[in-house]
Amino acid sequence: MVEELSLNEPESTMIEISETLTNERLDRYLATKLPNVSRGGIQRLLREGNILVNGKKAKPTQHPVAGQKIEITWPNPKEIKAKPQNLPLNILFEDDDLIVVNKAAGMPTHPSNGHDYDTLVNALLHHCASSLSGVGGAVRPGIVHRLDMDTSGCLVAAKNDETHLSLADQFKSREVDKIYNAIVAGHLEKDDGEIDAPISRHSTNRKMMSVQPNASRDARTTWRVIERLNKCTLVETKIHTGRTHQIRVHFKYIGFPLIGDIVYGPKSTSQLANDIGIKPKRQMLHAKHLTFTHPKTGEKKSFEAPWPNDFKQTVNILRNNN
């Protein structure tokens, strides 16, 4: 359901070698530094000239030398142009300017590498025909903000560029209220709290984010306890910034990862399965509430998305076992 377009600007990673390893090949050394990249992937990057040592094209057989600086350029996949698909949508509101949906868990917001179709964008293109904003480009028409694939709940999309730009400005200016419900592992001692810790991309795993005290982009999350469940806590949480994976990373950072989160909380999820026999198939995170100002009418609009069945069932099981 996609067409390939041009490449985006690639990202890069810098590694400084701390010790000389005369018996180690560079490709094997990089495999230890980049555990989430296969050795075959590293060798391909070397062949294509995407790995430089002190500014020169690297060879897989050369030895790491202390003080050398390695620059790895990550070529992005080709951008894709989304195609319409007749997929079910849970519409909370729609007019000529925008549409608010309750996104299902398991549905990516837009096409990306490995998820070329069955996304919210594919569904919106079919439902809205040609009336989606073009600001987001061919791969993300109408998309002002996003939810992780396995996060359910409220999401607004724009049908024209004027609406898109206005909504984007509200998100940037932090004038949009985004409230989530989450089930975290363990019992939070306080009834409410705040997590103020900057988030940046993980140093070795490019698919993950992490709290990094020296990161330039701040990240702030507030929360309050809704209910204490069996070995878990149901919380209402509000994000005051819009960092990737913010809620998932922040609760992992304070030692209470979301249950079902195989990226940031696999040990806690496995422990819960061992203790009481429940193992959610996705992170228990739901975008419950969304409030913004309608760009055309100036009216304050608020929407709530009911819990999906898996979230509701998980809460009930944990409540009954308490």
N, C-alpha and C positions, 0 to 999 in steps of 0.2 A: 504493500500500500504506500510505497514511497518511491521517489525518484532522486538520484544522486545529483548534488550540485557541487559548488566549490568548497575547498578546504577552509577551515577556520584558522586563526592564528594559533600555532602550537604552543604548549606549555613546556617548561624545562625544569630540571632538578639538578642541583649542584651537590657534589660529594667531594670532600677533601680527604685524601688518604693519610692516615695517621702513622702508619708504619710500613717499612719495606718488606715485601714478601717474595723472596727470590724463588720459592718453590710453588708459587700460586699463579695461575693464569688469570687474566683480567676478567674474562667472562665468568669464571667460577667465583671470583671475588665479588663481582656485582650481584651474583645470584644470592650471596649471603646478605648483601646490603638491601636487596630488593626482593624480599621473600614472596611477594605477591605477583612477581613477573617470572614467567617460565624461562628456563635457560635458553630454550629455542627462541623466545621473544627477545631476549637480550642479544643473542647472536644475530638475529634479523636486524635489530637496531644498529649493531656494529657494522654489518654488511652495507646497510643503507647510509652509513655516515652520520647517524644520529647520536653517536657517542664520541665526544672529543676529550682528549687528555691534554691539558695545557694548551688548548686551542687547536690541536692537530687530531686528525682522524685516528681513532684507536684501532688496535688489532686485538683479536680475542686472545692471542697467545702471549702478549706482552705482560710483564710483571708489574704489579702495583709498587710504586715507589713513594716513600714518605714525602709529603708536601705537594704531591701532584694534585691538580684539581680536575675532577671529571665533570663534564657538562652533558647531561642526557636530555635530548629534545624528544618530547612525546608527540609524534604526529597525530593529530586528531583524525578521526574517521571522516569520510566525506559527508558533508551536510546533506540532509535529505528533505525532500518535498513531500509533505503529507498528502494523502488521498482520502476522500470521503469514505466512510464505512457506516453501514446501518447497524449501530450498536445501541443497546438500551441506555437511556439517560434518566436519572432521577432529578427532575427540574424543580427547584424551589421557587424560582422567580424568573420571568423573562419579559423584556419589552424590546423596543426598536434599537436600544443602545447597548444593552448588556444581558447576560444570562448568568444566573447563579445555580449551581448544581450541587448535589450531594454525591461527591465522587466515590465510587466503589473501591474498596480495598482490592489490590491486585491489578488495578488499571493504571498504567503510567500516564502522567499528565500529557506528555508529548513524545513523539518518536525520538529515539536515541540509539546509540550503538547496542544492538542486541534486542531492541524493542521497536521494530519498524512499523508495526500496525497494532490494532486493538487498543489504541490509546484514546484518551479523552479528546485530543485534537481530531483524530479520525472521526469520532462520533459527532463532534461539534460541526465539522465541515459538512457532514451529511445533514444534520438537523438544521443548521443555519444557512445552508447553501452558500452563496457567495458573500453573505454579510458577516464577515469576521475581520477584525482589524489586521492590517499588514505590518504593524510596527514590530512584531515579534519575528518577522521573517517567514520564509516559506515553510520552515519546520515547526514554528510555534505561533500560527495565526491565532489572534485573540487572547493569547495567554499573558496575563499580567503578573500572576504569581503561580507557584506550583505547590503541589503536595507530593511527598514521596509515594512511590508506587503502592506500597502496602499501608499507607495512611489513608483513612477514609474521611469524608466530611465536606464542609463548605468550601467552595471555590468559585470565584467570579471570573468571567471572561468577557472581553469587550467586542462589540460588533462593528465598531468604527474607530478610526485613529484618534479622533478627538476624545472619545471616551477612554480609550486605552491610555493616552498620555495623562489625562486627568487622574485616573485611578493609579497609574504608576507613580505619579507625584505624591498622592496620598500615602501610598506604601512607603515611599522614600522618606517622606516627612513624618512618618510614624503616626499618622492620623487614623489609621485603620485598626480597629480592635479585632484581634485574633485570639480566640479562647479555645483551648483544647481540653479534652478529657484523656487521661492516661492511667494505666495500671502499672505501678512500679513494684519491683521486687523488694520485699522487706517492709518494715514499719517505720515511717518517718516519725521522729520523736515530737517535733513541733507541729502545730496546727497550720502554720503557713511559713513562707520563707521566700528568699530571693537568691538567685544564682547570677552573679555578675562576673563572668569570666570570658575573655576573648577566645574566639574559635578561628582556627585556620586549618588548611588541608594537612592531613597526616604526613609526617616526614618521609615515610616509605610506602605507605599504602594509599594510592591516589584516589581510591574509591571511598576512603574514610576521612572524617574530620576529627579534630581533637582540640582540647583546651590547650592553648599555648600562651603563657603569661606575657610574652613579648610580642604577640600578634597585634597588628595595627587595627584590626576590625573588632570593635567591642561587641559583646553579646550579653543580653540581659533577659532573664526569665524569672517570673514570679509564679508562686503556686500556693494553693491551699488544699488541705485535706477535705475530701468529700466523705470518705468512709474508710475505716480500717478493716481489711478483709483478712482471710487466712493467709498468713505469710506475705501479704501484699498490701498495697495502699492505693485506693482510687483517689486521684487528684484532679483538680481543675488547675490548668496552667495557662498563663498568658505570656506570649512572646512580645517583647518590646523592640526587638530587632529581628531581621529576617535572614539569619545565617543558615546555611545548608545543614540539615540534621540537628538543628539547634536543641530541641527538647531532648532528643535521644542522647546527644553528646553531654548535655548539661547534667542530666540525671545519672548518667554513668559516672561523670566526674565526681558527684557527691556520694557515690556508692550505692545508688538505688536505680539501676538500669531498668528500662521498660521490659516487661515480660514478653516473650515471643520475639524479641529483637536478636536475630542470629548474628548481627554485625557487632553490636555494642553490648549485648548482654547474654551471650550463649551459655555461660556457666550458670548464671542465675536461672535461666529458663530450664536447663537440664536438671538443676537441683530441685526446682518446683515440680518437675515431672516425676522425679524420684520420690519426693516427699508426699505428694497428694495425687499424683497421676494425671495432672493436667499440663498440656503443652500446646499453647496457642500456635497457630500456623503462620502468624505474622505479628509484628509489633503492635501491642495494644495501645494505639494512638488514634484519636478521632478529633477532627476539627469541628467542634460542636457549634461554635458561634462566630459570626462574621458581621461587623458593622462598618459601613463606609458612607460617604456622602455621594448621592447620585450626581454625576457630572452635569447632567442636563437640567434637572429639576431643583437641585440644591437640597433635596430632602434627605434626611438621615435614614438610611435603610439598614435594618437588622434582620439577620436570618439565623435559624437554628436547624441543624441536621440531626434527626434522631439517631440513636445508636444503631449500627447494623447488628444483625443477629449474632455474629460470632463474639462481638464485644459484649452484648447483653448476656449471652450464655456464659461467658467467662466470668463476668461479675456475679451472676447468680450462683455458679458453682463455688466460687471462692467465698461467697457470703454464706452459703449453706454449710460449708465445711469449717466455718469460723468457730 
